[in-house]
Every structure is written in C-alpha cells, then in structure tokens.
Amino acid sequence: MKVTVVMDNSVSISLGSSFRAEHGFSMLLEHESQKILFDTGQTDALIHNLSLLQVHPSQIDALVLSHGHYDHSGGLFHLLQHGRKRYPLYAHSDIFTPRFSVTKDSRHFVGMPYVKDQFTTLGVEWQLGKEPRELAPNLWFSGQIPRRTDFEPGDTRLVTCCGDEDCPDQIIDDISLYYLTGKGLVVIGGCTHSGLVNTVSYGLELTGAKRLYGWIGGTHLGPVGTEQQTKTLDTLESFQPEFVMAGHCTGFPMMAELSRRFGSRFIPAFVSATAEF
C-alpha cells in the first residue's frame, strides 16, 4: 500500500514543484494495482496536484468520501468533469445532511456544495451505506463508527437543521479506512469527527488487529477542547504506533505537540507526503 497526500492545508517549503494547498483534504491510495481517491479537497486544485503527481483522473478506479463537508467533497465535481468515466463512490448514506458552522458573529453553510443528482449525471455510481465493507484485500470501509468515549464530544460549532432550529451536528456520516498489515492496523481518517480514539478502537475490533501500526489523516484536534486534545493524545501514545502522519484539521499547535511526543515517528501530512507499508 502506498498513500500520497494530494491535498492539505499546507505545502512543504522544500518542494521544488508548484503544488497548491487549500483548506481541504485528499489522499491517493495505491493498492493491488488499484488507485482509490479518498476525499477530493475543496476546489479544482485537486486536478492541478494530481497532474503534478502524474495521475490523470481517468486512472482512478474508485472514490471514497469520509463525510459530507465541502473541504472534503468540493473537488469531486472537477474530478468527474476531467475523468469522464463512471466511478463507484463509497460513503455513508447521510453525507448530504445540511450542515453549518456557527460562531458568535456568523453562520455559514459547510455541507456538500453540489446536490446528489449533479454527481450522478457526471458519473458517480453510489455505494452508500452505514455498514463496514471490504473494498480491496485487507482494506476496509469503516461504515458508521460507534461513539463510546466520554471525552470526544467533537466540535460544538458544527450544527444541522432540526425543524426551524439548529441542533448539534454529530456528523454520524464520518467514516475512515482501515488497512490490515502484517505489523498491525493502519487507520486512514478524513477529519475523524467520530473521535480518533473511537475510530482506532473500532478498527481494531472490526479487523481483529492486535495493535495500531500507524495513523494517517486529519484528527480534528485543532478545533476541540483541551480535555479532548490531551486525553486523545495520551491514548494515542498508549497505542504505541510506529508512525503518525497527521495534517489538515489537526492544526499547527497539535502537530507541534505530536512532533514533541512522537519525535521521528511523526510525519506532517503536507501535500505530496507519502507513506508505504
């Protein structure tokens, strides 16, 4: 398995190529001769970065969306326009939930930026559901992740519509990917709104893995409270992974703390970063 960051909030200054960054997330998984794109970033910058990685959208075999937020799904429209083929797309059945981010001074839409029919006419073959399923040998779509910890309440700014009022958005459509290696489990998350500990624990249970070998993706630790940040990182340390490759919604303060705790085992998940296992 090879994983390459196609889109992230940041690009390393050491890169010689002109990759683009944006507030968004996308990763390319290359496994068993298949190319699977996990999330699509926010804009057509996805196509630009894929071209620098020498991957044409038509070469991608399948798509997975981690959840229905604009920064993980906005690039899908552009991918479909360039790919000009039919793609199986795996996601939770609630990804089109209307959702908003609310602060003291603002309320703005943060859900899927296009309606389902637009994607369908451009080539999406929907594979929606809440149950886990094996996408390829040893690669699992998590399905809906149980929320069992008492310290991972998530981001209180995110809401959805309950009649005429706003109510907390639990983002139950949040899914991750699980890859089982001979050395243990690799968890590949989008934003991990389900909570990092919930996500890892469910992956170990689902796959029967004995240990966490590695973590890749967004952690959503940046916007949450101090208690969730501390208890999550303490628990992650107790899993003793061989590597932690985090970015996007992790935020720089939490990335710095991951670097302090894990040393050389921490890898910033900037655009074009790779991991092979």
PAFIVEX-620135 format. One line per 5 residues: number of its first residue (from 1); their letters; for each residue x negated, z, y of N, C-alpha, C. Coordinates in pm, 1 decimal. Each point is the difference from the previous one (the first is absolute). Example, Ala and Ser with C-alpha at 12.3 -4.5 7.8 and 13.67 -1.06 7.14 Angstrom:
2
1> as> -1319.0 780.0 -569.0 89.0 0.0 119.0 -90.0 0.0 120.0 | 35.0 -72.0 105.0 -82.0 6.0 119.0 77.0 73.0 109.0
This chain:
277
1> mkvtv> -84.8 0.0 -120.0 84.8 0.0 120.0 -88.4 0.0 125.0 | 31.9 -89.0 92.4 -65.6 -0.6 130.9 107.6 13.0 106.4 | -21.3 90.8 94.1 93.2 21.8 109.4 -71.4 -27.9 131.6 | 61.1 -81.9 85.8 -57.3 -34.3 130.2 100.8 31.9 109.6 | -44.7 67.7 104.0 87.0 29.6 114.4 15.4 -127.1 83.0
6> vmdns> 121.0 -51.1 8.3 27.4 -120.3 79.7 38.1 38.1 142.4 | 73.6 109.3 15.3 39.3 43.6 134.5 -4.3 151.6 10.2 | -53.3 46.4 112.4 -6.2 142.7 31.5 -1.5 12.9 151.5 | 8.0 122.1 48.1 -6.8 24.5 143.9 -137.7 -29.9 58.2 | -103.3 -6.5 -85.4 -138.1 -7.7 49.2 -82.2 -104.0 -76.0
11> vsisl> -98.4 -53.9 71.3 -99.2 -90.1 -58.6 -137.1 61.4 23.1 | -84.2 -0.6 -101.1 -134.4 55.3 14.1 -81.7 -83.1 98.6 | -77.1 67.9 83.9 -82.7 -71.4 97.8 -116.9 -72.6 -66.7 | -25.8 30.0 -125.4 -111.7 -63.7 -70.5 35.2 -137.7 -52.8 | 129.2 -40.0 6.1 39.8 -129.8 -54.4 -44.5 -111.9 92.1
16> gssfr> -51.8 -105.0 -60.2 -38.4 -116.8 77.9 115.8 -94.7 24.1 | 102.9 5.7 -85.5 114.1 -89.4 12.7 105.0 58.3 94.5 | 85.2 -88.4 52.3 97.4 42.0 101.2 132.3 39.4 -63.4 | -2.0 100.7 -85.8 124.3 54.1 -54.7 81.3 63.2 112.2 | 130.3 2.3 -19.2 89.7 62.2 97.5 57.2 129.2 -56.8
21> aehgf> 21.7 96.3 87.1 62.8 126.8 -37.5 129.6 15.2 78.2 | 91.7 78.9 -54.7 123.1 33.8 69.2 54.2 126.9 -64.2 | 98.1 61.4 62.1 64.6 114.2 -64.6 82.1 -54.0 -116.5 | -62.5 -5.6 -115.8 65.3 -55.8 -116.9 -85.6 20.4 -123.5 | 55.2 -40.1 -114.8 -68.1 24.5 -127.1 28.8 -114.4 -96.3
26> smlle> -105.3 -44.1 -71.0 14.8 -97.3 -107.8 -124.0 5.7 -87.0 | 19.3 -12.4 -130.7 -111.7 -3.5 -93.8 22.5 -109.9 -102.8 | -108.9 -65.1 -39.9 2.3 -102.4 -103.4 -57.0 58.3 -128.2 | 79.2 -4.9 -106.6 -44.4 46.7 -131.3 -28.1 -121.8 -87.4 | -118.6 -6.1 -56.6 -36.7 -108.0 -91.6 -22.4 62.3 -137.6
31> hesqk> 87.4 -40.5 -94.4 3.2 67.3 -129.4 48.7 -95.4 -107.3 | -78.8 -12.8 -107.0 41.3 -83.2 -113.6 39.6 -140.4 45.5 | -81.8 -61.4 85.3 20.1 -135.7 54.8 119.2 -9.6 95.1 | 63.0 110.3 32.6 112.4 0.7 93.4 -43.2 51.1 136.7 | 64.1 -53.3 103.5 -16.6 49.7 135.8 133.4 58.6 44.6
36> ilfdt> 0.6 129.8 29.6 121.0 70.3 41.7 -23.3 55.6 139.8 | 87.0 -34.6 93.4 -12.9 49.5 137.1 91.3 120.8 17.0 | -60.9 112.6 36.6 73.0 125.9 18.9 14.6 23.3 149.5 | 121.1 -21.7 51.6 33.5 8.1 141.6 -60.5 -117.7 76.9 | 53.9 -23.3 121.0 -34.6 -123.6 71.2 -37.4 20.8 146.1
41> gqtda> -28.9 122.4 39.2 -32.9 23.2 140.2 120.7 -23.3 89.8 | -27.8 -18.9 128.6 106.6 -6.8 99.9 28.1 -141.4 50.4 | -105.5 -85.8 7.1 13.6 -130.7 65.7 -71.6 -108.7 -80.2 | -15.2 -117.4 63.3 -71.4 -110.7 -63.9 -151.5 22.7 -6.1 | -46.2 114.8 50.3 -142.0 34.7 -17.5 -35.0 7.5 -148.2
46> lihnl> 99.0 28.1 -82.9 -20.6 0.6 -144.6 -55.5 -133.4 -47.8 | 55.2 -111.0 48.4 -43.4 -133.6 -42.0 -143.5 -25.1 45.5 | -30.8 41.2 120.7 -136.8 -14.5 53.5 -101.0 71.0 -89.3 | 28.5 123.7 -35.9 -94.6 76.5 -82.0 -9.1 -53.9 -141.5 | 111.5 -44.1 -56.9 -4.9 -60.1 -133.3 -88.7 -123.8 0.6
51> sllqv> 8.1 -77.8 107.2 -82.7 -120.9 6.5 -148.2 34.1 2.4 | -37.4 107.9 70.3 -140.6 41.2 2.4 -44.3 53.3 -136.0 | 94.7 48.5 -78.5 -29.8 44.1 -136.8 8.7 -115.3 -99.3 | 26.2 -120.2 54.2 9.3 -122.9 -79.9 112.1 6.9 -103.9 | 111.6 54.3 44.0 119.5 6.4 -84.3 115.1 -66.3 74.7
56> hpsqi> 54.4 -106.1 -56.4 118.1 -64.4 60.1 125.0 69.3 -52.9 | 102.8 16.7 83.8 122.6 64.6 -47.7 57.1 -59.8 -128.4 | -19.1 -127.5 -21.6 52.6 -63.0 -121.6 -71.8 47.3 -125.4 | -117.2 62.0 15.2 -75.3 50.6 -115.1 50.4 136.7 -46.5 | 83.4 64.1 79.1 50.2 133.1 -35.0 113.2 -13.8 -102.7
61> dalvl> -5.5 81.6 -103.5 95.2 -10.5 -110.2 122.8 88.2 16.4 | -14.2 115.9 63.5 111.7 93.5 12.6 -19.9 87.4 123.0 | 109.6 55.6 48.2 -1.5 85.1 118.6 62.6 135.1 -32.8 | -52.0 104.6 66.8 57.0 134.2 -11.5 10.6 57.7 140.5 | 113.9 60.5 31.9 14.8 71.9 126.9 11.6 148.6 -28.6
66> shghy> -80.8 79.4 70.0 -1.1 144.3 -24.1 122.5 69.7 56.7 | 56.2 -53.5 109.0 120.7 56.9 60.1 41.9 -90.3 114.5 | 118.1 27.7 57.2 56.0 -88.5 100.7 -33.3 34.0 142.9 | -127.1 4.0 34.7 -43.2 15.5 138.4 -64.4 -129.7 48.2 | 13.8 -27.9 130.4 -44.2 -126.8 57.9 -148.8 -26.8 -17.8
71> dhsgg> -82.3 106.8 1.9 -144.3 -17.7 -5.7 -50.0 -26.4 -141.7 | 91.1 3.4 -96.1 -33.4 -31.7 -138.9 71.3 -126.5 -48.3 | 95.0 -48.3 79.4 82.1 -112.3 -45.2 9.8 -115.0 99.1 | -43.0 18.7 123.5 16.7 -104.2 102.0 -74.0 -129.1 -30.2 | -115.4 10.1 -67.1 -77.9 -119.3 -32.2 58.7 -82.3 -112.9
76> lfhll> 100.5 53.4 -69.4 59.0 -70.9 -113.6 58.9 -133.9 42.6 | 67.7 -3.8 112.5 59.7 -124.3 49.9 -105.6 -108.8 14.0 | -114.9 34.0 55.7 -106.7 -97.6 22.4 -64.8 -42.2 -131.9 | -15.0 93.4 -91.0 -54.3 -32.2 -131.0 88.4 -102.6 -71.4 | 131.0 20.5 3.8 92.3 -90.6 -66.7 -2.1 -138.3 63.9
81> qhgrk> -12.3 -5.7 131.6 -6.0 -128.3 68.0 -123.8 -79.8 -41.5 | -111.6 67.6 -17.3 -124.0 -68.0 -37.8 -8.4 -26.4 -150.4 | 54.1 90.6 -78.5 -12.1 -13.3 -144.9 84.6 -111.2 -58.5 | 119.3 -18.8 53.7 91.3 -107.0 -42.0 19.6 -3.5 -151.7 | 28.1 116.6 -55.6 26.2 11.4 -142.9 91.3 119.8 -21.7
86> ryply> 41.0 20.1 -121.4 83.0 115.2 -33.6 -89.0 112.9 -50.0 | 27.8 121.4 49.9 -78.4 118.1 -36.1 91.8 107.7 -56.8 | -33.3 57.9 -113.7 68.3 123.8 -37.9 -44.7 111.6 93.8 | 94.5 76.4 52.9 -34.0 108.7 91.5 59.6 129.4 -54.9 | -86.2 97.3 -23.7 38.8 129.1 -57.8 8.9 103.9 111.4
91> ahsdi> 110.2 69.5 4.9 19.3 105.3 100.0 117.6 87.1 -43.4 | 11.8 113.8 66.9 114.1 89.6 -20.2 125.2 -65.6 56.9 | 113.6 26.3 -57.7 124.5 -65.0 40.9 49.5 44.5 137.8 | -59.2 104.0 59.7 46.1 47.6 131.2 -91.3 -42.0 115.5 | -79.9 -104.3 -19.6 -97.3 -34.2 105.3 64.1 -49.8 128.9
96> ftprf> 125.5 -45.8 -4.7 63.8 -50.4 122.1 79.6 107.4 73.5 | -24.7 125.9 -30.7 62.3 110.2 73.4 -33.4 -10.3 149.1 | 97.0 11.9 92.5 -30.7 -0.6 143.8 -75.1 127.4 37.4 | -110.4 -15.8 70.3 -80.5 118.9 29.0 -63.3 -8.3 138.7 | -24.9 120.8 55.2 -44.9 10.6 138.1 -104.6 110.0 12.1
101> svtkd> -81.0 -12.0 102.7 -93.0 105.8 36.2 47.7 59.5 132.5 | 16.0 131.5 1.2 58.0 67.4 116.6 -97.4 103.4 54.3 | -24.4 -5.9 128.7 -77.4 103.5 68.8 87.7 55.3 112.0 | -55.4 88.1 78.6 75.5 58.9 110.5 48.4 -105.6 97.1 | -81.3 -106.5 19.7 30.5 -98.4 103.8 41.8 -137.1 -51.7
106> srhfv> 0.0 -20.9 -131.3 28.2 -135.9 -47.7 62.9 0.6 -138.7 | 62.0 -112.2 -32.8 55.6 -23.8 -132.8 -16.8 -148.9 -26.7 | -80.2 -35.7 -100.2 -17.2 -142.4 -25.3 6.1 -32.4 -148.7 | 43.4 -122.3 -29.1 20.4 -46.1 -135.9 -134.8 -21.0 -69.3 | -13.5 51.8 -124.2 -125.9 -14.3 -72.9 23.2 -52.6 -142.3
111> gmpyv> 120.4 -52.5 -26.4 31.3 -48.3 -133.2 -47.7 -141.3 -25.2 | 52.7 -62.7 -105.3 -35.7 -137.5 -34.2 40.3 -91.3 115.5 | -91.6 -83.6 50.1 30.0 -79.7 119.2 80.1 -127.1 -27.0 | 24.9 -31.0 -126.7 81.9 -116.3 -35.4 105.4 43.3 -101.6 | 110.3 -74.7 -6.3 104.3 33.6 -95.3 -31.2 -62.2 -136.0
116> kdqft> 63.1 52.1 -101.7 -29.9 -39.9 -137.7 18.7 -150.1 -21.8 | 106.6 -57.5 55.2 27.8 -142.0 -23.2 -110.6 -90.6 52.5 | -64.9 39.0 109.1 -110.4 -80.9 52.3 -113.4 -8.0 -101.2 | -34.4 113.2 -59.5 -106.1 0.0 -99.8 40.6 -78.3 -124.9 | 127.1 12.5 -38.0 47.2 -68.6 -120.2 -10.5 -151.2 15.8
121> tlgve> 43.9 -51.6 113.2 -3.4 -144.4 20.9 -142.5 -53.5 8.5 | -95.7 85.7 37.5 -139.8 -42.5 7.9 -74.5 13.7 -132.3 | 63.8 59.2 -102.5 -64.5 -2.9 -131.2 -11.9 131.3 -74.4 | 55.3 108.7 52.9 -12.3 127.9 -70.2 96.5 5.5 -118.1 | -52.3 36.4 -115.3 81.4 30.1 -117.3 -1.2 151.8 -15.7
126> wqlgk> 108.4 63.6 40.7 3.8 145.5 11.6 -2.7 69.5 -135.8 | -90.0 96.2 -10.1 -9.6 86.0 -118.0 12.5 143.9 50.0 | 120.9 37.5 38.7 22.7 129.1 64.2 49.6 102.5 -101.4 | -45.2 122.5 16.2 44.8 105.0 -89.0 -62.4 133.2 33.4 | 48.7 104.7 -63.8 -48.7 136.0 23.2 -81.9 52.7 -116.6
131> eprel> -6.8 -76.3 -108.4 -68.0 45.8 -120.5 -141.9 -54.6 -6.9 | -91.7 71.4 -66.0 -135.7 -52.0 -18.1 -0.1 -120.0 -93.2 | -98.9 -86.8 16.9 -15.5 -114.3 -89.4 -145.2 -44.8 0.5 | -43.5 -57.1 -111.1 -137.4 -46.8 -11.5 -6.3 -144.2 51.1 | -78.8 -23.7 105.7 -10.8 -131.4 61.2 -102.3 -88.0 -69.6
136> apnlw> -102.0 61.7 -55.3 -108.7 -68.1 -69.4 -63.6 104.4 -91.1 | -87.0 -39.0 -91.9 -60.3 98.7 -88.9 -59.8 117.7 76.1 | 52.6 119.9 -25.6 -48.2 126.6 58.0 27.1 14.2 149.8 | 79.8 -90.3 58.0 34.9 8.8 142.1 149.4 25.2 12.3 | 34.8 115.1 62.5 138.3 44.5 5.7 53.8 3.1 142.4
141> fsgqi> 122.4 -49.4 14.7 83.0 21.6 118.5 66.0 136.7 -20.0 | -16.8 91.1 95.3 39.9 139.7 -22.1 149.7 20.0 -9.6 | 77.6 -85.7 70.0 139.8 33.9 18.8 11.8 119.7 92.8 | 119.1 56.7 12.1 21.9 111.8 91.4 -78.3 122.4 -46.2 | -72.6 60.2 93.3 -90.5 110.2 -32.0 69.8 134.0 25.3
146> prrtd> 5.5 87.2 -99.2 64.8 131.9 19.1 -72.2 82.7 106.4 | 75.7 71.2 81.4 -54.8 88.4 103.2 6.2 143.2 -54.1 | -113.0 53.4 -40.2 -0.2 130.4 -66.2 -76.6 108.5 75.7 | -94.2 -37.6 85.6 -76.3 101.3 71.9 84.9 59.5 111.9 | -38.5 119.4 44.6 71.0 62.9 111.5 -76.3 -12.7 130.9
151> fepgd> -109.9 -75.8 -0.3 -81.5 -11.0 121.1 -16.9 -144.9 46.6 | 79.4 -94.4 -54.2 -10.5 -140.4 41.4 134.7 -49.9 53.8 | 44.7 57.4 112.9 130.9 -39.0 55.0 -1.9 -136.4 66.7 | -118.2 -50.4 36.1 -7.7 -131.1 61.5 5.7 4.6 151.1 | 33.8 -114.2 59.9 -6.3 -21.3 144.0 139.2 20.2 60.3
156> trlvt> 16.6 103.7 79.0 131.7 34.8 55.4 45.6 -97.8 108.2 | -87.9 -86.7 48.5 38.8 -96.9 103.3 79.7 -116.6 -57.9 | -3.5 -18.6 -130.2 62.0 -116.3 -63.2 142.8 32.3 -41.3 | 94.1 -82.2 47.4 141.9 25.2 -26.2 68.6 -127.6 -46.2 | 120.9 17.2 -55.0 86.6 -111.5 -35.1 139.6 30.1 52.0
161> ccgde> 93.9 -88.7 -26.2 134.8 16.5 54.0 91.0 68.3 -101.6 | 69.1 102.4 44.4 102.3 66.5 -81.3 129.8 -3.5 80.8 | 76.9 -106.0 -16.1 117.6 -18.2 83.6 -41.3 -29.0 142.6 | 47.3 80.2 92.2 -32.2 -19.0 142.1 -119.5 83.6 43.8 | -63.6 70.0 -92.4 -110.8 88.3 35.1 -126.3 -36.9 -77.1
166> dcpdq> -111.7 47.6 52.8 -127.1 -11.7 -71.3 -14.0 115.6 -97.4 | -64.2 -27.8 -112.5 -34.0 106.0 -94.8 -139.4 -28.2 -54.0 | -69.0 100.6 -53.3 -136.4 -20.3 -48.6 -7.7 -111.9 -104.4 | -100.0 -84.3 14.1 -22.6 -107.8 -96.7 -100.1 50.4 -103.5 | 43.9 22.2 -120.4 -87.4 47.1 -106.8 -86.4 -112.9 -57.2
171> iiddi> 30.6 -122.7 40.5 -75.0 -119.1 -46.2 -12.3 3.7 -152.6 | 114.9 8.8 -65.4 -1.4 8.0 -145.9 -45.9 -129.8 -64.3 | -6.9 -108.8 79.6 -47.9 -127.3 -54.4 -152.1 -5.7 -9.4 | -69.2 103.9 42.0 -145.9 2.5 -6.2 -47.2 -5.4 -145.7 | -81.7 -102.0 -30.8 -56.3 -12.4 -134.7 -152.4 -16.4 10.0
176> slyyl> -67.2 19.5 -111.4 -143.5 -25.1 -10.1 -26.8 -79.7 -126.9 | -123.9 -39.7 -17.8 -43.4 -66.6 -122.2 -96.3 91.6 -74.0 | 7.4 -2.4 -132.2 -87.5 81.0 -84.5 -77.6 -91.8 -94.6 | -131.8 15.8 0.5 -83.3 -79.1 -90.7 -77.7 94.6 -90.7 | 17.8 -17.5 -129.5 -62.7 88.6 -97.7 -129.8 -60.8 -50.2
181> tgkgl> -110.6 67.9 25.8 -131.8 -44.1 -45.6 -47.3 93.0 -111.4 | -113.4 -36.8 -62.0 -57.8 85.6 -102.8 -52.4 130.7 55.7 | -18.5 6.4 132.8 -52.1 120.3 64.3 108.7 84.7 64.9 | 123.3 -48.2 -4.3 109.2 74.4 60.8 89.1 -89.7 83.2 | 83.2 63.2 82.0 101.9 -69.9 77.5 -49.2 -34.8 140.2
186> vvigg> 25.8 -123.3 42.8 -19.1 -40.3 139.2 138.4 -15.7 62.3 | 23.8 70.5 109.4 126.6 -8.4 72.4 -20.9 -87.2 123.4 | 89.1 -99.0 18.0 -6.9 -90.2 114.2 127.8 19.3 79.9 | -11.0 62.3 115.9 116.1 33.6 81.2 9.8 -86.3 124.0 | 121.5 -13.0 53.5 20.0 -71.6 125.1 -12.0 96.9 116.1
191> cthsg> 105.5 76.6 25.1 -4.2 110.5 96.9 14.7 134.7 -69.1 | 44.9 -1.0 -123.0 13.7 122.9 -78.7 92.9 100.3 67.8 | 114.7 -48.7 47.6 97.5 89.0 61.8 53.5 102.7 -99.8 | -11.0 -26.5 -128.0 43.8 96.2 -101.5 -89.1 122.8 -5.3 | -115.7 -7.2 64.4 -99.1 106.4 -6.8 -109.4 -36.9 -98.9
196> lvntv> -123.9 14.8 41.8 -112.8 -37.9 -85.8 0.3 78.0 -130.6 | 26.8 128.5 6.3 -3.9 83.1 -120.7 115.1 -38.0 -93.1 | 119.0 -17.5 54.8 112.5 -45.8 -81.7 -32.5 -132.5 -68.0 | -62.0 -90.1 75.6 -29.6 -133.6 -51.2 -102.1 4.1 -112.8 | -107.1 75.1 19.8 -102.5 10.4 -103.8 56.4 70.4 -123.6
201> sygle> 70.5 109.8 20.5 53.8 76.6 -113.4 94.0 -83.9 -85.0 | 85.2 -79.2 66.9 92.5 -84.9 -74.5 -75.5 -110.9 -75.2 | -105.0 -51.9 60.7 -80.0 -102.5 -66.3 -66.0 51.2 -126.7 | -52.7 119.8 5.8 -60.9 60.4 -119.1 104.5 19.3 -109.5 | 119.2 43.6 41.3 109.0 22.4 -95.8 47.4 -132.2 -61.1
206> ltgak> 18.5 -100.0 84.1 55.0 -127.8 -45.7 -94.6 -73.7 -94.6 | -128.2 -1.4 33.4 -95.4 -79.0 -77.7 -65.2 77.7 -113.7 | 10.2 133.8 4.5 -66.8 82.4 -100.6 -147.9 18.3 26.3 | -46.5 -39.6 119.6 -141.7 16.5 34.9 -35.6 147.8 7.7 | -124.0 31.6 -34.1 -45.8 139.2 -0.3 -58.3 43.0 134.1
211> rlygw> -40.5 -97.3 81.9 -61.8 37.0 127.6 18.9 -111.9 101.4 | -15.7 36.7 128.3 -0.2 -97.1 108.7 -141.4 -54.0 15.7 | -16.7 -128.7 -22.7 -131.2 -63.3 16.6 -23.7 -41.8 145.1 | 105.3 -53.7 66.0 -18.3 -43.3 137.7 130.8 -15.6 74.5 | -10.0 9.5 131.0 113.2 -17.3 90.1 -30.8 -113.9 96.0
216> iggth> 98.2 -88.6 25.4 -15.5 -110.6 94.5 125.5 -9.7 85.0 | -15.2 -16.9 132.9 113.6 -32.4 85.0 28.1 98.9 110.7 | 118.3 -15.3 59.5 42.3 89.4 106.3 48.4 132.5 -56.6 | -17.8 106.6 75.2 38.5 133.7 -44.7 109.7 62.4 86.0 | 26.2 -55.9 115.4 93.9 52.6 100.0 -29.7 145.7 35.8
221> lgpvg> -125.9 37.2 -9.7 -38.9 134.9 40.7 -18.4 11.3 150.5 | -21.1 -113.1 67.1 -20.0 3.9 144.0 114.8 62.6 76.8 | 126.6 -41.5 -24.3 110.6 48.4 82.0 63.6 131.0 -44.8 | -40.6 55.5 -113.7 71.3 117.4 -52.4 -63.0 130.0 49.6 | 61.6 112.7 -35.7 -45.3 130.0 47.9 -127.5 49.0 -66.2
226> teqqt> -58.5 102.1 62.3 -127.4 54.6 -47.0 9.9 56.7 -141.3 | 111.0 65.3 -31.9 14.5 57.6 -134.1 -2.8 -108.9 -107.0 | 73.2 -108.6 23.2 -0.2 -108.9 -97.8 -138.0 -63.2 -11.2 | -65.9 -17.4 112.7 -134.2 -58.4 -2.6 -95.2 85.5 -83.6 | -4.0 128.6 28.5 -95.1 89.4 -67.1 29.9 13.1 -149.2
231> ktldt> 126.6 24.8 -35.1 33.8 19.1 -140.6 -16.9 -128.8 -79.4 | 27.7 -114.5 62.8 -19.4 -127.4 -68.7 -147.4 -24.5 -29.0 | -84.1 20.9 98.7 -143.2 -23.4 -20.0 -59.4 100.2 -98.6 | 45.7 123.9 4.7 -47.2 99.6 -97.0 35.7 -43.7 -142.5 | 122.5 -47.7 -18.0 43.5 -42.7 -132.9 -73.5 -125.9 -43.1
236> lesfq> -19.7 -93.6 93.7 -75.3 -121.2 -32.2 -141.0 34.7 -46.9 | -62.2 95.4 67.7 -132.9 45.0 -44.5 4.7 54.7 -142.5 | 106.1 71.7 -32.9 10.2 60.0 -133.4 14.7 -105.8 -109.0 | 50.6 -119.9 36.2 9.6 -108.8 -96.8 -137.9 -57.4 -34.9 | -97.5 21.4 88.0 -138.2 -45.6 -19.4 -10.5 -150.6 -27.2
241> pefvm> 55.8 -82.7 88.3 -11.4 -144.6 -19.9 -142.9 -48.6 23.3 | -32.7 -112.9 -61.7 -132.5 -59.8 19.1 -10.7 -68.6 135.7 | 112.1 -46.5 53.3 -2.6 -61.3 133.0 136.1 14.8 67.3 | -1.4 1.8 134.0 120.4 2.3 82.4 -18.6 -105.9 107.4 | 83.8 -103.8 -6.5 -9.9 -113.3 92.8 125.7 -0.8 85.3
246> aghct> -7.2 57.8 119.2 120.7 23.5 79.8 -10.8 -62.9 138.1 | 116.9 -37.9 53.5 4.3 -56.8 134.5 141.6 -0.1 53.0 | 29.5 -96.1 89.4 130.7 -23.3 60.7 56.4 128.7 59.1 | 107.3 55.2 -57.3 69.2 116.0 56.9 -71.2 132.3 -26.4 | -121.1 -6.1 -57.1 -78.4 121.9 -22.2 -47.8 56.5 133.3
251> gfpmm> -35.7 -86.8 93.4 -44.9 43.9 131.6 -146.1 42.8 -1.8 | -69.4 -19.1 111.0 -143.4 28.7 5.5 -35.2 147.5 -21.6 | 75.9 95.8 56.5 -35.5 140.1 -27.8 3.9 33.0 -148.8 | 102.4 -49.4 -71.2 10.0 25.9 -143.4 -105.0 -79.0 -78.7 | -34.4 -119.0 46.7 -107.1 -76.4 -65.0 -133.3 72.4 15.2
256> aelsr> -20.4 58.7 117.4 -121.9 77.5 21.4 -3.4 121.6 -92.8 | 114.9 64.0 -19.0 5.8 115.3 -89.6 -20.7 -42.4 -145.4 | 53.9 -115.1 -38.2 -24.9 -52.5 -134.5 -148.0 -28.1 -20.4 | -63.4 -55.0 101.3 -143.8 -26.7 -7.6 -78.8 130.0 -14.7 | 41.9 104.0 73.4 -69.4 128.9 -9.0 15.3 60.7 -139.0
261> rfgsr> 120.8 -9.7 -56.4 26.1 62.9 -129.4 -57.1 -79.0 -117.6 | 5.6 -132.5 9.4 -36.7 -81.6 -115.8 -133.9 -71.2 13.5 | -59.4 3.4 118.7 -132.4 -59.7 17.1 -1.6 -147.2 -37.1 | -95.5 -39.6 -82.6 -15.7 -140.8 -37.4 114.5 -51.2 -86.7 | 85.0 89.9 -48.3 115.4 -43.3 -80.4 114.7 -50.0 87.8
266> fipaf> -10.5 18.3 131.1 101.0 -49.6 91.8 -38.0 -137.9 51.5 | 97.8 -92.7 -2.6 -20.2 -137.0 46.4 107.6 -31.2 104.2 | -36.4 -31.3 125.1 101.5 -40.1 98.0 65.2 -131.4 -44.6 | 130.8 -2.9 -4.9 71.3 -119.4 -47.4 24.4 -96.3 115.8 | -110.3 -42.3 64.3 10.2 -96.6 108.2 19.2 -141.0 -57.3
271> vsata> 39.0 -94.0 85.6 21.5 -138.3 -42.2 -123.6 -54.4 -71.4 | 20.6 -60.6 -115.3 -96.9 -66.2 -88.4 -76.4 96.1 -91.1 | 24.5 133.6 12.4 -62.3 94.4 -93.6 51.5 -30.2 -141.5 | -86.6 21.6 -99.3 38.0 -29.3 -137.2 -33.3 117.1 -92.1 | 70.0 2.3 -112.8 -28.5 96.1 -106.7 22.6 -73.0 -131.7
276> ef> -89.7 22.5 -94.9 14.5 -61.0 -133.6 -11.5 109.4 -105.4 | 86.1 -8.9 -99.7 -0.7 101.9 -104.8 62.9 -58.6 -126.7
